[in-house]
């Protein structure tokens, strides 16, 4: 309890949150530890019960605490994970709160980095799996809008397989909600059909061989061009609807 002290009179909630968060991050409390009761915290920090409860609610929202009910309940320290990042991005994507420009800038940079790691880390069996996607994409050709939507779903799975190959929790935390919600952008924002399906297919016909050839630069450039093409299309169609 050495790290906790009487709270400042200014911004009490912020001060209480900062103190408890600091104690957790400094190892004063470890995952699984139980915080003192709200009444004990009230006495230690010299803050009102309302301030303590609001502060604990904020820490719970941050993913640092979890609540257990019952006679042995209370506030317990959670193991720090990337889940809060994933959940926040998932909410933004579900509400389509990110603009096409923001998505394009982010995806062209980050996914180009992902494909470079895929080129470096993919095993022979991984590459064989990637080749199989070309056959799946080909089944989407010349089938109208249903083929376009089917291709978007297949692309989603391929990108998920890329993340499995690189085994990087930061990329996974950030890209999983984006990849998982791209179908919504494609369905509502792009009136795709045979032409869009063909363009995407032709890009993947070049990207997969570049990965198989271990050509990072070519694979990264093609991924950037693919994303830019469809993000620009999304932007154009959103401007028409504005």
VMD Tcl script that draws the C-alpha trace (Angstrom):
set ca {
  {0.00 0.00 0.00}
  {3.02 2.31 0.04}
  {2.29 3.77 -3.35}
  {-1.21 4.99 -2.48}
  {-1.58 8.30 -0.71}
  {-4.23 10.89 0.02}
  {-5.76 12.08 -3.23}
  {-5.32 15.64 -4.48}
  {-8.27 17.98 -4.17}
  {-8.12 18.81 -7.90}
  {-9.40 16.19 -10.36}
  {-9.93 13.60 -7.64}
  {-11.15 10.90 -9.99}
  {-8.17 11.35 -12.30}
  {-5.79 11.28 -9.36}
  {-7.29 8.11 -7.89}
  {-7.25 6.41 -11.31}
  {-3.64 7.47 -11.86}
  {-2.50 6.18 -8.47}
  {-4.14 2.78 -8.74}
  {-3.12 2.39 -12.36}
  {0.47 3.31 -11.45}
  {0.50 0.79 -8.62}
  {-0.69 -1.92 -11.02}
  {1.79 -1.06 -13.77}
  {4.65 -0.83 -11.26}
  {3.89 -4.32 -9.97}
  {2.54 -3.23 -6.61}
  {-0.51 -5.28 -7.53}
  {-0.18 -8.29 -9.80}
  {-2.71 -10.16 -11.96}
  {-5.14 -11.99 -9.70}
  {-4.53 -9.75 -6.67}
  {-7.56 -8.24 -5.01}
  {-7.72 -4.50 -4.40}
  {-8.62 -3.24 -0.94}
  {-12.36 -2.83 -0.48}
  {-14.01 0.38 -1.61}
  {-14.33 1.47 2.02}
  {-10.62 0.82 2.64}
  {-9.71 2.73 -0.51}
  {-11.94 5.58 0.62}
  {-10.00 5.82 3.88}
  {-6.55 5.46 2.28}
  {-7.19 7.99 -0.46}
  {-9.39 10.31 1.61}
  {-11.93 10.44 -1.23}
  {-15.69 10.08 -1.36}
  {-17.32 6.76 -2.11}
  {-18.65 8.24 -5.36}
  {-15.11 9.16 -6.44}
  {-13.81 5.67 -5.60}
  {-16.61 3.93 -7.50}
  {-16.22 6.16 -10.55}
  {-12.45 5.60 -10.55}
  {-12.84 1.84 -10.29}
  {-15.36 1.87 -13.14}
  {-12.84 3.72 -15.32}
  {-10.11 1.22 -14.46}
  {-12.48 -1.60 -15.30}
  {-13.23 0.00 -18.68}
  {-9.48 0.25 -19.31}
  {-9.23 -3.48 -18.81}
  {-7.09 -3.28 -15.67}
  {-9.72 -4.54 -13.24}
  {-12.45 -7.15 -13.25}
  {-15.35 -7.48 -10.83}
  {-16.28 -10.68 -9.04}
  {-19.59 -11.02 -7.26}
  {-20.39 -12.94 -4.08}
  {-18.93 -13.22 -0.62}
  {-15.39 -13.48 -2.02}
  {-15.99 -10.84 -4.63}
  {-14.42 -7.46 -5.20}
  {-12.13 -5.78 -7.69}
  {-9.30 -7.96 -8.98}
  {-6.30 -7.10 -11.14}
  {-6.62 -8.39 -14.69}
  {-3.76 -9.66 -16.76}
  {-2.83 -6.91 -19.22}
  {-3.75 -7.98 -22.76}
  {-4.34 -6.42 -26.15}
  {-8.10 -7.08 -25.91}
  {-9.11 -3.51 -24.98}
  {-7.37 -2.24 -28.13}
  {-9.15 -4.83 -30.25}
  {-12.53 -4.05 -28.67}
  {-12.16 -0.29 -29.19}
  {-11.20 -0.67 -32.84}
  {-13.99 -3.18 -33.37}
  {-16.50 -0.62 -32.07}
  {-15.13 2.06 -34.41}
  {-15.31 -0.27 -37.38}
  {-18.82 -1.54 -36.57}
  {-20.11 2.02 -36.48}
  {-18.12 2.87 -39.62}
  {-16.60 5.75 -37.66}
  {-13.32 5.59 -39.60}
  {-13.26 7.47 -42.88}
  {-12.04 5.84 -46.12}
  {-9.03 8.18 -46.00}
  {-8.09 7.06 -42.50}
  {-8.55 3.41 -43.36}
  {-6.54 3.75 -46.56}
  {-3.59 5.51 -44.92}
  {-3.50 3.01 -42.08}
  {-4.03 -0.16 -44.09}
  {-1.57 0.61 -46.88}
  {1.16 1.17 -44.31}
  {0.39 -1.60 -41.84}
  {-0.69 -4.35 -44.23}
  {2.37 -3.73 -46.40}
  {4.39 -4.43 -43.26}
  {2.36 -7.57 -42.60}
  {2.99 -8.98 -46.08}
  {6.72 -8.39 -45.65}
  {6.63 -10.48 -42.47}
  {4.56 -13.12 -44.26}
  {7.23 -13.34 -46.97}
  {9.88 -13.78 -44.28}
  {8.04 -16.28 -42.08}
  {5.78 -18.33 -44.35}
  {6.60 -22.03 -44.48}
  {6.23 -24.23 -47.54}
  {2.84 -25.44 -46.27}
  {1.73 -21.83 -45.67}
  {2.55 -20.92 -49.26}
  {0.70 -23.98 -50.54}
  {-2.31 -22.75 -48.58}
  {-2.00 -19.29 -50.13}
  {-1.92 -20.78 -53.63}
  {-5.21 -22.56 -52.92}
  {-6.89 -19.19 -52.43}
  {-6.46 -18.36 -56.11}
  {-8.83 -21.20 -56.99}
  {-11.32 -19.88 -54.45}
  {-11.08 -16.36 -55.87}
  {-11.59 -17.69 -59.39}
  {-14.96 -19.16 -58.42}
  {-16.17 -15.60 -57.70}
  {-15.61 -14.35 -61.26}
  {-18.55 -13.50 -63.54}
  {-21.16 -14.06 -60.85}
  {-22.22 -10.46 -60.29}
  {-22.54 -8.84 -56.92}
  {-22.83 -12.15 -55.10}
  {-19.39 -13.05 -56.44}
  {-18.00 -9.73 -55.25}
  {-19.32 -10.28 -51.73}
  {-18.07 -13.87 -51.74}
  {-14.60 -12.66 -52.75}
  {-14.60 -10.14 -49.89}
  {-15.31 -12.97 -47.44}
  {-12.51 -15.09 -48.91}
  {-10.11 -12.13 -48.71}
  {-11.01 -11.76 -45.03}
  {-10.02 -15.37 -44.37}
  {-6.77 -15.00 -46.32}
  {-5.77 -11.95 -44.30}
  {-6.57 -13.84 -41.09}
  {-4.23 -16.60 -42.30}
  {-1.52 -13.99 -42.89}
  {-1.83 -12.96 -39.22}
  {-1.52 -16.58 -38.13}
  {1.74 -16.84 -40.06}
  {3.43 -13.78 -38.57}
  {2.35 -14.53 -34.96}
  {2.57 -10.91 -33.79}
  {0.09 -9.90 -31.08}
  {0.24 -6.18 -31.87}
  {-0.62 -6.68 -35.53}
  {-3.30 -9.17 -34.49}
  {-4.84 -6.79 -31.94}
  {-5.05 -3.93 -34.41}
  {-5.87 -5.73 -37.65}
  {-8.28 -8.42 -36.44}
  {-11.20 -5.99 -35.88}
  {-10.38 -4.12 -39.09}
  {-10.26 -7.27 -41.18}
  {-13.36 -8.62 -39.48}
  {-15.39 -5.53 -40.35}
  {-14.14 -4.79 -43.86}
  {-17.03 -6.81 -45.28}
  {-19.43 -4.20 -43.92}
  {-17.54 -1.43 -45.71}
  {-17.45 -3.47 -48.93}
  {-21.14 -4.37 -48.75}
  {-22.48 -0.93 -47.88}
  {-19.86 1.31 -49.47}
  {-19.00 -0.36 -52.78}
  {-21.58 -1.43 -55.33}
  {-19.24 -4.17 -56.47}
  {-19.80 -6.57 -59.33}
  {-17.87 -8.44 -61.99}
  {-15.41 -5.62 -62.68}
  {-14.39 -5.15 -59.05}
  {-14.12 -8.91 -58.55}
  {-11.85 -9.22 -61.59}
  {-9.59 -6.39 -60.44}
  {-9.15 -7.94 -56.98}
  {-8.52 -11.37 -58.50}
  {-5.82 -10.00 -60.82}
  {-4.07 -8.37 -57.88}
  {-4.04 -11.59 -55.86}
  {-2.73 -13.46 -58.92}
  {0.37 -11.26 -58.57}
  {0.58 -11.01 -54.76}
  {0.59 -14.75 -54.04}
  {3.43 -15.47 -56.52}
  {5.41 -12.56 -55.06}
  {5.08 -14.13 -51.61}
  {6.05 -17.53 -53.01}
  {9.11 -15.93 -54.66}
  {10.06 -14.29 -51.34}
  {9.94 -10.88 -53.02}
  {9.08 -8.50 -50.17}
  {9.21 -5.29 -52.18}
  {6.95 -6.57 -54.96}
  {4.46 -8.11 -52.54}
  {4.32 -4.94 -50.40}
  {3.82 -2.67 -53.41}
  {1.05 -4.86 -54.81}
  {-0.75 -4.96 -51.44}
  {-0.53 -1.17 -51.20}
  {-1.89 -0.78 -54.73}
  {-4.74 -3.23 -54.06}
  {-5.81 -1.45 -50.88}
  {-5.45 2.02 -52.43}
  {-7.56 1.02 -55.43}
  {-10.53 -0.15 -53.37}
  {-10.22 2.51 -50.69}
  {-10.32 5.16 -53.45}
  {-13.39 3.43 -54.88}
  {-14.99 3.48 -51.45}
  {-14.18 7.19 -51.11}
  {-15.63 8.00 -54.54}
  {-18.87 6.20 -53.81}
  {-19.18 7.79 -50.36}
  {-18.79 11.23 -51.97}
  {-21.60 10.43 -54.42}
  {-23.91 9.60 -51.51}
  {-22.95 12.74 -49.53}
}
mol new
graphics top color blue
foreach p $ca { graphics top sphere $p radius 0.5 }
foreach p [lrange $ca 0 end-1] q [lrange $ca 1 end] { graphics top cylinder $p $q radius 0.2 }
display resetview
